[in-house]
Amino acid sequence: MPFDSKPPEEKKSMPSASSRAGFDSLLIRRYILINATEHGGTVQPKSVLGMILAEKPELRNEVLQLKGEIERMVPDINRLSLNEQRRELQNRRERACQTLSLAEKALL
């Protein structure tokens, strides 16, 4: 067992596995929400994994960690009603459009 010199309070503040591995948890959640809304409110984790790897092929070397991150997030999404899932996905889309609009305005 390796020696860990960090006090317990520092261990709690360490970044999650997703940020340590370079995963974008917002991207993962977005794909999970898309998948859930397409399947009546129930997430199909393997499909989510495939969609993410199609967009981010550089993550293929980290499939096991990515799969674990997806599986960690799925229960939270499955607990939401289909309407709540749709609402969160719509809110994310609206925020993304607002951000894009602000970025475009900055270029003018």
Secondary structure, 3 states (H helix, E strand, C coil): CCCCCCCHHHHHCCCCHHHHHCCCHHHHHHHHHHHHHHCCCCCCHHHHHHHHHHHCHHHHHHHHHHHHHHHHHHHHHHHCCHHHHHHHHHHHHHHHHHHHHHHHHHHC
